[in-house]
């Protein structure tokens, strides 16, 4: 095989995860050691969080409901449902709903044949089944009456299906429904230490898979070939994942591909990918030159994007408004003459969803807080030529931004 030079691949060999197995004898985890809240931590096994984590989350959710004058929360299967229960049974035409009253224990309404699955895999012991010929919304109504006898304002999880929302409102006619986003976003936006442990592991797998994939690039491969290779490399490291692969001019489309011609030497390759570990996501982008002689323009653009990313990292402190992070990166790119080619926000929050609050974008004055995890991903996209994006995953600490992934080197 011909010699290849990969500029700024920025991947790292997979590290020894070294997470120890939690003691499940009923004790709570050691706050100074967030790994103690995680079970099944070794290599190929899917890690998961211990029951004390979900007890704490449910208590926090009740406190948020009470502070906002809400009497109950309903969530259908979603990442928020999973955040509160430890399990996501996924949605279907059959109703599954978590009912969390501000006082008292939560319950799940589900098909009768799903009761054992819900109890076995989630943190909610009270699972109430409805038969196939029954009206599940009548069971929700009866359950709410028992769990929250006094009607009031109900918080409904934001991603609930429209028809489901209508039928819940009809069944619970004495209740006022509001969007639960202010409650759930506040719960999820600041990550607990054990959540960051899982994100770090997802990042390790992603970077190891990217490094292996870049090392196997060969002329004649298609974007789909490389995407399949990337997914296999992630699976071999114990996680499901994948992402976008874009060659040459296709890399100038922020979410383009797969559409380019087969890979040829002396061209740009952009890979934007991530995986999921224990319910938590990674999201990393690297742009490399496939060949021996990167052009001067590629080097220049790559270094401008790298400097823009650095500017945001350097600026970030607790309390820094999200929009100021975007502005810091944008100033660098604009000063270099490429402002019109940076066409998206600087970044987004990262956790159980690949994209979630906080969003690093103009107009968002929310101040970053310790524990918030987010991407820093400036880009320059010149249609008909090539694009460069560098994306790393970061966490805000008490002293500033910590980059969780291994940054790419400047060209």
C-alpha positions as a printed Julia matrix, in Angstrom:
411×3 Matrix{Float64}:
   0.0    0.0    0.0
   1.25   3.48  -0.82
   2.43   5.75   1.96
  -0.34   7.96   3.38
  -0.08  11.07   5.44
  -3.02  11.81   7.71
  -3.0   15.36   8.9
  -4.72  16.11  12.18
  -6.37  12.75  12.65
  -6.22  13.52  16.37
  -7.32  10.05  17.45
  -5.91   8.21  20.41
  -5.48   4.52  21.04
  -8.18   3.15  23.26
  -7.25   3.46  26.91
  -7.79   0.94  29.66
 -11.18   1.96  31.01
 -10.37   0.71  34.51
 -13.86   1.26  35.93
 -14.47  -0.85  38.99
 -17.67  -2.76  39.63
 -20.03  -1.08  42.06
 -21.02  -2.75  45.32
 -24.73  -3.54  44.89
 -25.3   -4.58  48.52
 -27.51  -1.55  49.09
 -24.97   1.11  49.98
 -24.89   4.41  48.12
 -22.0    5.27  45.83
 -19.01   7.24  47.0
 -19.45  10.79  45.67
 -15.68  11.16  45.48
 -15.53   8.15  43.18
 -18.25   8.45  40.51
 -17.21   5.15  38.96
 -18.66   3.4   42.03
 -22.15   4.29  40.75
 -21.55   2.22  37.59
 -21.97  -1.53  37.25
 -20.84  -3.91  34.47
 -17.93  -1.62  33.73
 -15.38  -3.89  32.11
 -14.51  -3.9   28.4
 -17.26  -5.53  26.34
 -20.03  -5.36  28.92
 -22.6   -2.6   28.69
 -22.17  -0.4   31.78
 -25.19   0.86  33.66
 -25.89   3.12  36.6
 -26.75   1.81  40.04
 -30.21   2.13  41.64
 -29.11   4.91  44.0
 -28.58   7.15  40.97
 -32.23   6.84  39.99
 -33.47   7.35  43.54
 -31.53  10.6   43.56
 -32.89  11.64  40.17
 -36.49  10.97  41.15
 -36.01  13.01  44.34
 -34.58  15.89  42.33
 -37.46  15.65  39.86
 -39.99  15.88  42.69
 -38.18  18.9   44.1
 -38.27  20.61  40.68
 -41.99  19.88  40.31
 -42.7   21.27  43.76
 -40.64  24.41  43.19
 -42.63  25.14  40.02
 -46.05  24.47  41.53
 -46.57  21.27  39.51
 -48.33  18.25  40.96
 -47.31  15.49  38.57
 -45.15  14.58  35.57
 -45.96  12.11  32.8
 -43.28  10.8   30.43
 -43.63   8.24  27.66
 -40.56   6.27  26.48
 -37.79   8.71  25.6
 -34.37   9.66  26.9
 -36.07  11.58  29.72
 -38.04   8.45  30.63
 -34.74   6.55  30.58
 -33.02   9.26  32.65
 -35.62   8.84  35.41
 -36.1    5.06  35.28
 -32.88   3.58  33.9
 -34.57   1.92  30.95
 -36.13   2.95  27.65
 -38.66   0.35  26.43
 -39.15   2.39  23.21
 -42.44   3.65  21.86
 -45.0    1.7   19.93
 -48.73   1.92  19.3
 -49.2    0.55  22.85
 -49.07   3.16  25.59
 -46.3    3.06  28.18
 -46.22   6.03  30.56
 -44.31   6.98  33.69
 -46.42   8.84  36.26
 -44.37  10.78  38.8
 -46.39  12.6   41.47
 -44.81  15.42  43.44
 -45.5   13.38  46.59
 -45.36   9.62  46.79
 -43.96   6.83  44.68
 -44.0    6.78  40.86
 -45.72   4.18  38.72
 -45.57   2.98  35.14
 -48.68   2.15  33.1
 -47.91  -0.42  30.41
 -49.39  -3.41  28.58
 -49.84  -6.33  30.97
 -47.42  -8.5   29.02
 -44.75  -5.8   29.5
 -45.06  -5.54  33.29
 -42.26  -7.99  34.04
 -39.91  -6.4   31.51
 -40.53  -2.93  32.96
 -39.91  -4.11  36.52
 -36.86  -6.18  35.63
 -34.99  -3.53  33.67
 -36.06  -0.25  35.24
 -35.98   1.44  38.62
 -39.79   1.67  39.02
 -41.27  -1.19  41.04
 -44.94  -0.22  40.55
 -45.89  -1.3   37.02
 -49.63  -1.37  36.28
 -50.77  -3.41  33.31
 -53.64  -2.95  30.9
 -55.04  -5.73  28.73
 -55.16  -5.53  24.96
 -58.9   -4.94  24.91
 -58.69  -2.18  27.58
 -58.41   1.6   27.26
 -54.92   2.38  28.6
 -55.83   6.02  29.17
 -58.52   4.96  31.64
 -55.8    3.17  33.61
 -53.68   6.35  33.49
 -56.67   8.31  34.8
 -57.27   5.87  37.65
 -53.57   5.73  38.5
 -53.24   9.49  38.61
 -56.27   9.71  40.88
 -54.59   7.33  43.32
 -51.11   8.83  43.12
 -52.11  12.5   42.99
 -55.68  12.75  44.33
 -55.83  16.54  44.08
 -55.85  17.75  40.46
 -53.57  20.6   39.45
 -50.98  21.25  36.8
 -49.43  18.3   34.99
 -45.99  18.48  33.34
 -45.97  16.49  30.09
 -42.61  15.4   28.68
 -41.81  17.46  25.58
 -41.38  14.67  23.05
 -44.73  13.01  23.82
 -46.63  12.15  20.64
 -49.41  14.53  19.65
 -52.18  11.92  19.69
 -50.97  10.64  23.04
 -51.04  14.17  24.47
 -54.6   14.7   23.23
 -55.82  11.45  24.74
 -54.08  12.11  28.06
 -55.7   15.56  28.24
 -59.12  14.03  27.51
 -58.68  11.33  30.16
 -57.43  13.8   32.79
 -60.0   16.51  32.23
 -59.47  18.17  35.6
 -55.79  18.8   34.98
 -53.97  21.64  33.27
 -51.11  20.43  31.03
 -47.82  22.28  30.55
 -44.54  21.49  28.81
 -42.17  19.63  31.15
 -39.06  21.03  29.4
 -38.19  23.54  32.17
 -38.19  20.64  34.65
 -36.43  18.0   32.58
 -33.83  20.31  31.06
 -32.86  21.57  34.5
 -32.48  17.98  35.69
 -30.36  16.87  32.74
 -28.31  19.89  31.69
 -25.71  19.56  34.46
 -24.12  16.13  34.37
 -23.33  14.2   37.54
 -19.8   12.77  37.79
 -20.98   9.25  36.94
 -22.54  10.57  33.74
 -19.26  12.18  32.71
 -17.51   8.83  33.31
 -19.78   7.19  30.73
 -19.33  10.05  28.25
 -15.55   9.73  28.62
 -15.78   6.03  27.82
 -17.88   6.72  24.73
 -15.27   9.25  23.63
 -12.45   6.74  24.11
 -14.23   4.2   21.94
 -15.02   6.8   19.28
 -11.45   8.05  19.05
 -10.04   4.55  18.92
 -12.47   3.6   16.15
 -11.7    6.79  14.19
  -7.95   6.21  14.41
  -8.35   2.64  13.15
 -10.66   3.76  10.35
  -8.36   6.52   9.11
  -5.48   4.02   9.11
  -7.43   1.75   6.72
  -8.45   4.35   4.13
  -7.59   3.29   0.6
  -8.2    4.71  -2.84
 -11.38   3.36  -4.38
 -13.35   3.16  -1.14
 -16.78   4.81  -1.09
 -18.19   6.92   1.73
 -20.51   4.03   2.59
 -17.55   1.62   2.71
 -15.79   3.81   5.23
 -18.97   4.36   7.26
 -19.47   0.6    7.54
 -15.83   0.15   8.54
 -16.21   2.83  11.22
 -19.29   1.12  12.69
 -17.46  -2.21  12.8
 -14.52  -0.63  14.61
 -16.91   0.76  17.22
 -18.64  -2.59  17.64
 -15.29  -4.3   18.13
 -14.65  -1.88  21.01
 -17.97  -2.66  22.65
 -20.35   0.08  21.48
 -22.91   0.77  18.79
 -22.25   3.87  16.72
 -21.36   5.39  13.39
 -21.49   8.66  11.57
 -21.02  10.78   8.49
 -18.16  10.17   6.07
 -17.52  12.82   3.4
 -14.86  13.02   0.68
 -13.6   16.07  -1.19
 -16.32  18.58  -2.19
 -18.87  16.58  -0.18
 -17.08  17.74   2.98
 -18.31  21.29   2.24
 -21.86  20.18   3.15
 -22.07  20.22   6.97
 -24.41  17.22   6.95
 -23.68  15.92   3.47
 -23.11  12.41   2.17
 -22.99   9.67   1.29
 -22.76  11.02  -2.26
 -19.17  11.58  -3.32
 -17.22   9.64  -5.89
 -14.87   6.91  -4.75
 -11.94   8.07  -2.65
  -8.94   9.33  -4.6
  -5.59  10.43  -3.26
  -4.79  14.06  -2.47
  -8.22  14.92  -1.13
 -10.06  15.83   2.05
 -11.82  13.25   4.23
 -14.21  14.38   6.97
 -15.65  11.96   9.54
 -18.25  13.08  12.1
 -19.21  10.25  14.42
 -20.08   9.01  17.86
 -21.24   6.03  19.84
 -23.45   5.29  22.84
 -22.19   3.81  26.12
 -24.47   3.2   29.09
 -27.04   5.53  27.55
 -24.58   8.4   26.91
 -23.3    9.78  23.62
 -20.04  11.03  22.15
 -19.74  13.31  19.11
 -16.38  13.98  17.45
 -15.37  15.27  14.01
 -11.98  15.06  12.35
 -10.95  16.36   8.93
  -7.8   14.92   7.37
  -5.86  15.04   4.12
  -5.68  11.68   2.38
  -2.44  11.67   0.46
   1.09  13.03   0.56
   0.82  16.76  -0.14
  -1.96  18.78   1.49
  -2.52  22.06  -0.28
  -1.54  25.35   1.3
  -5.21  26.34   1.36
  -6.19  23.21   3.27
  -3.46  23.87   5.82
  -4.57  27.47   6.21
  -8.26  26.66   6.61
  -7.55  23.8    9.0
  -5.42  26.02  11.22
  -8.01  28.81  11.24
 -10.67  26.34  12.38
  -8.3   24.98  15.03
  -7.58  28.5   16.3
 -11.31  29.24  16.44
 -11.89  26.16  18.56
  -9.03  27.19  20.84
 -10.48  30.68  21.26
 -13.74  29.28  22.64
 -11.93  26.83  24.92
  -9.75  29.6   26.31
 -12.69  31.95  26.88
 -14.93  29.46  28.68
 -15.4   29.87  32.42
 -18.35  29.18  34.73
 -20.92  31.82  33.93
 -19.71  32.48  30.37
 -22.83  32.97  28.2
 -23.24  30.3   25.54
 -23.43  32.96  22.82
 -20.05  34.37  23.85
 -18.45  31.0   23.13
 -19.92  31.12  19.62
 -18.8   34.71  19.18
 -15.22  33.95  20.24
 -14.82  31.25  17.6
 -16.64  33.27  14.94
 -14.36  36.29  15.43
 -11.32  34.18  14.55
 -12.89  32.77  11.4
 -14.25  36.15  10.31
 -10.89  37.86  10.86
  -9.29  35.27   8.56
 -11.79  36.13   5.8
 -13.94  33.01   6.07
 -16.85  34.35   8.13
 -19.44  33.66   5.44
 -18.4   29.99   5.39
 -19.05  29.25   9.08
 -22.7   28.41   8.65
 -23.82  26.73  11.88
 -23.69  27.26  15.65
 -20.48  26.53  17.53
 -21.83  23.6   19.5
 -24.52  21.8   21.43
 -25.0   19.98  24.69
 -24.18  16.3   24.86
 -25.53  13.56  27.09
 -28.25  10.99  26.58
 -29.14  12.78  23.35
 -26.52  13.61  20.76
 -27.94  17.14  20.59
 -29.42  18.66  23.74
 -29.14  21.87  25.78
 -27.08  23.95  26.21
 -26.69  25.27  22.66
 -23.65  27.45  21.94
 -25.33  29.85  19.56
 -25.97  33.57  19.11
 -28.97  34.62  21.17
 -28.47  32.09  23.97
 -27.42  34.07  27.04
 -27.51  31.06  29.37
 -24.35  30.93  31.45
 -22.31  27.73  31.37
 -22.18  25.86  34.68
 -19.75  23.27  36.04
 -20.93  19.86  34.86
 -22.37  21.03  31.56
 -21.03  18.9   28.67
 -20.98  20.36  25.17
 -19.28  20.2   21.79
 -16.93  22.83  20.37
 -17.11  22.4   16.58
 -16.3   25.37  14.37
 -16.18  24.79  10.64
 -15.44  26.42   7.29
 -17.4   25.11   4.28
 -16.5   26.28   0.75
 -19.0   24.8   -1.68
 -17.42  23.13  -4.68
 -14.05  22.91  -2.89
 -13.91  21.35   0.56
 -14.96  21.8    4.16
 -13.13  21.53   7.46
 -14.76  20.88  10.82
 -13.0   20.04  14.07
 -15.28  18.85  16.85
 -14.34  17.96  20.4
 -16.38  17.14  23.49
 -15.89  19.36  26.54
 -17.08  19.7   30.12
 -17.2   22.9   32.11
 -15.31  22.66  35.39
 -14.95  25.09  38.29
 -11.82  26.48  36.66
 -12.72  26.42  32.97
 -13.23  24.15  29.97
 -11.82  20.63  30.07
 -11.57  18.97  26.67
 -12.63  15.35  27.15
 -11.47  14.16  23.75
  -7.9   14.34  22.5
  -7.67  17.43  20.32
  -6.3   17.32  16.81
  -2.87  18.89  16.23
  -2.51  21.96  14.04
  -1.38  21.34  10.51
